């Protein structure tokens, strides 16, 4: 089954890393094909940034996301630029503290930034919380696959913090 996942937020939130981790989980630990693309430039620190992953059971012939079925939106500006036109059939996870608009599609509100700040004491892991929620809410890859990919991808010495964030995301995505 093919999934097109679009991540958006402001530069510095880790939306590109999130897409890389999801692609790694799919390709290395889920026996799927995956292609990751990204858009950043002057938006790299502050403006809306976007990254996307195509995941499929079959080889991927066209690497660009054309009709996302899953969105992960972490800022209002990201919603306005990349999420406002979401198909009614899509599923969208939004950071409930930073995204004020709601789409016409199924919407799952995740307080990722608030949880990262208040529960874990580090706002920098909000993207990992969103990844955990994404996995349990959509089943796009398994919890085990995303956990292995997170451990492969985060800086040494931050593994415990990132696993706590991921597991908190699992809990939030199940609610």
C-alpha positions, 0 to 999 in steps of 0.5 A: 500500500502506498502512503504519501506523508507530508511534514511541515512546520517552521525551520528548526522544528526537525520536520526534515529529520522526522521525514528522514527517520520515517523513511529509514523506518520504512526502508530499513526496518519495514521491508518497504520502499521509501523516498524522502524529499525536502524543501528548505532555503531561507525558511530553514530557520523560522519560515515554513519548511516541508519534507515528504516521504513516499512509502510503498510496497512496490518500487517507487517510480515517481519520488514526489508527493502529489496527493498526501494521505497523511500530514504532520503539521507543526506550525500555523504557517506550515498549515497555511502553506502546505496543509490548508488544501488537504484532501477530505480523505487525508489524515492530519496530525497537528501540533495543537499548541501551534496550529490554530486552523483545522482542516476539512479532513480527519484531524488528530490534535497532538500537544507535542510542543507542550508535552516536550516542554512540560513533560520532557523539559526539552522542546527540541523533541516535539518532532519525535513526539509527533513521529510516535503519534503518527505511527500509532495513529496511522500504522504507516510503520510499526512502533519497533521500526520507528524506534530503531530508526530513531535510535539510528538517527539521533545524536549520541547521548540523546537516545534516552530522551528521544525514546521517552519522547517517542513513547510519549508520542505513542501514548498520545497517538492512541488517544 
